[in-house]
Amino acid sequence: MPAASINVDDDILLRRPSLARAEDIYALVDANRDHLCRWLAFVDAMRSLQDQRAWLKAMLEPGHERWEYPMMVLHKGVLVGMIGVQNLGSRARFCELGYWLAADAQGQGIITRSCGALLDYLFGVEGINRVQIRAAVGNARSRAIPERLGFTLEGILRQADLANGVFLDMAMYSMLKEEWEERAT
Ligand SMILES: CC(C)(COP(=O)(O)OP(=O)(O)OC[C@H]1O[C@@H](n2cnc3c(N)ncnc32)[C@H](O)[C@@H]1OP(=O)(O)O)[C@@H](O)C(=O)NCCC(=O)NCCS
């Protein structure tokens, strides 16, 4: 069962959304459509508050959190983006992180710090052994996050995603539990 919230530091809190937050999340997606749609396929599918509600409702179905769950990123109490934990539930105990931030919240280390706290939680509490991050080869800001956190670049998955009508080559990064723990000592 994922934590209801994770304290990243004095400024940043990750919190599991309730269905009531669909409106806030949709407003942020809608205000950042151009910024987000180049790299994120879901943005195009999120055309109305109803779409957002349906997505969130599916995420909050009992049991769904064993496979994936979203967390809101709150900066000084304000919703500024989302982080998703995905592809959970494998026998090999790996998962993947996905994230996005409002354009005007970039450049402050919010996602790097949030991913760091999530790694502590996933390795330390959830028993995960490997965390993956996939970022489009051309998405320098996204790739900088696993690189800043010391992930290993394993290779390039050719045309492994499709966003905005373009097939994207994806850089696959990973962090192992033993590496993360070694880093912390
Ligand atoms: C990908 C995305 C979340 C990255 O946002 P970001 O603001 O660059 O990432 P962070 O929040 O970790 O901030 C890092 C920046 O803050 C700076 N920073 C300040 N304080 C920091 C701290 N304590 N720790 C780390 N970085 C810090 C870093 O130097 C970096 O600055 P730079 O932009 O000049 O290099 C954002 O660009 C985005 O949402 N893009 C569109 C959607 C997307 O591509 N999602 C990912 C799909 S794979």
The ligand as an SDF file (V2000), in Angstrom:
LIG
                    3D

 48 50  0  0  0  0  0  0  0  0999 V2000
   10.9630   17.0650  -16.9960 C   0  0  0  0  0  0  0  0  0  0  0  0
   10.6660   18.1900  -15.9900 C   0  0  0  0  0  0  0  0  0  0  0  0
    9.8010   17.6530  -14.8560 C   0  0  0  0  0  0  0  0  0  0  0  0
   11.9990   18.7150  -15.4410 C   0  0  0  0  0  0  0  0  0  0  0  0
   11.7810   19.8660  -14.6530 O   0  0  0  0  0  0  0  0  0  0  0  0
   13.0450   20.6120  -13.9760 P   0  0  0  0  0  0  0  0  0  0  0  0
   12.5400   21.7840  -13.2700 O   0  0  0  0  0  0  0  0  0  0  0  0
   14.1080   20.7850  -15.0030 O   0  0  0  0  0  0  0  0  0  0  0  0
   13.5730   19.5260  -12.9560 O   0  0  0  0  0  0  0  0  0  0  0  0
   13.8050   19.7550  -11.4040 P   0  0  0  0  0  0  0  0  0  0  0  0
   12.5260   20.1430  -10.7540 O   0  0  0  0  0  0  0  0  0  0  0  0
   14.4830   18.5620  -10.8840 O   0  0  0  0  0  0  0  0  0  0  0  0
   14.7730   21.0340  -11.3760 O   0  0  0  0  0  0  0  0  0  0  0  0
   16.0880   20.9640  -11.8610 C   0  0  0  0  0  0  0  0  0  0  0  0
   16.6050   22.3770  -12.0470 C   0  0  0  0  0  0  0  0  0  0  0  0
   16.5650   23.0490  -10.7770 O   0  0  0  0  0  0  0  0  0  0  0  0
   17.9150   23.3910  -10.3670 C   0  0  0  0  0  0  0  0  0  0  0  0
   17.9530   23.1640   -8.9260 N   0  0  0  0  0  0  0  0  0  0  0  0
   17.7900   24.1480   -8.0040 C   0  0  0  0  0  0  0  0  0  0  0  0
   17.8380   23.6280   -6.7720 N   0  0  0  0  0  0  0  0  0  0  0  0
   18.0320   22.3010   -6.9200 C   0  0  0  0  0  0  0  0  0  0  0  0
   18.1670   21.2360   -6.0090 C   0  0  0  0  0  0  0  0  0  0  0  0
   18.1000   21.4210   -4.6810 N   0  0  0  0  0  0  0  0  0  0  0  0
   18.3340   19.9750   -6.4750 N   0  0  0  0  0  0  0  0  0  0  0  0
   18.4030   19.7430   -7.7980 C   0  0  0  0  0  0  0  0  0  0  0  0
   18.2910   20.7360   -8.7300 N   0  0  0  0  0  0  0  0  0  0  0  0
   18.1180   22.0010   -8.2830 C   0  0  0  0  0  0  0  0  0  0  0  0
   18.8000   22.4910  -11.2050 C   0  0  0  0  0  0  0  0  0  0  0  0
   20.0670   23.0510  -11.3630 O   0  0  0  0  0  0  0  0  0  0  0  0
   18.0390   22.4620  -12.5010 C   0  0  0  0  0  0  0  0  0  0  0  0
   18.2040   23.6960  -13.1250 O   0  0  0  0  0  0  0  0  0  0  0  0
   18.4070   23.8590  -14.7150 P   0  0  0  0  0  0  0  0  0  0  0  0
   17.0190   23.7660  -15.2460 O   0  0  0  0  0  0  0  0  0  0  0  0
   18.9760   25.1790  -14.8770 O   0  0  0  0  0  0  0  0  0  0  0  0
   19.2930   22.7440  -15.1340 O   0  0  0  0  0  0  0  0  0  0  0  0
    9.9160   19.3630  -16.6910 C   0  0  0  0  0  0  0  0  0  0  0  0
   10.7720   19.9610  -17.6230 O   0  0  0  0  0  0  0  0  0  0  0  0
    8.6460   18.9180  -17.3910 C   0  0  0  0  0  0  0  0  0  0  0  0
    7.6110   18.7370  -16.7660 O   0  0  0  0  0  0  0  0  0  0  0  0
    8.7340   18.7560  -18.7460 N   0  0  0  0  0  0  0  0  0  0  0  0
    7.5780   18.4050  -19.5570 C   0  0  0  0  0  0  0  0  0  0  0  0
    7.0400   17.0200  -19.2470 C   0  0  0  0  0  0  0  0  0  0  0  0
    8.0970   15.9620  -19.3590 C   0  0  0  0  0  0  0  0  0  0  0  0
    8.9550   16.0060  -20.2270 O   0  0  0  0  0  0  0  0  0  0  0  0
    8.0310   14.9540  -18.4590 N   0  0  0  0  0  0  0  0  0  0  0  0
    8.9930   13.8610  -18.4440 C   0  0  0  0  0  0  0  0  0  0  0  0
    8.6450   12.8270  -19.4280 C   0  0  0  0  0  0  0  0  0  0  0  0
    9.8330   11.5030  -19.3910 S   0  0  0  0  0  0  0  0  0  0  0  0
  1  2  1  0
  2  3  1  0
  2  4  1  0
  2 36  1  0
  4  5  1  0
  5  6  1  0
  6  7  2  0
  6  8  1  0
  6  9  1  0
  9 10  1  0
 10 11  2  0
 10 12  1  0
 10 13  1  0
 13 14  1  0
 14 15  1  0
 15 16  1  0
 15 30  1  0
 16 17  1  0
 17 18  1  0
 17 28  1  0
 18 19  1  0
 18 27  1  0
 19 20  2  0
 20 21  1  0
 21 22  1  0
 21 27  2  0
 22 23  1  0
 22 24  2  0
 24 25  1  0
 25 26  2  0
 26 27  1  0
 28 29  1  0
 28 30  1  0
 30 31  1  0
 31 32  1  0
 32 33  2  0
 32 34  1  0
 32 35  1  0
 36 37  1  0
 36 38  1  0
 38 39  2  0
 38 40  1  0
 40 41  1  0
 41 42  1  0
 42 43  1  0
 43 44  2  0
 43 45  1  0
 45 46  1  0
 46 47  1  0
 47 48  1  0
M  END
$$$$
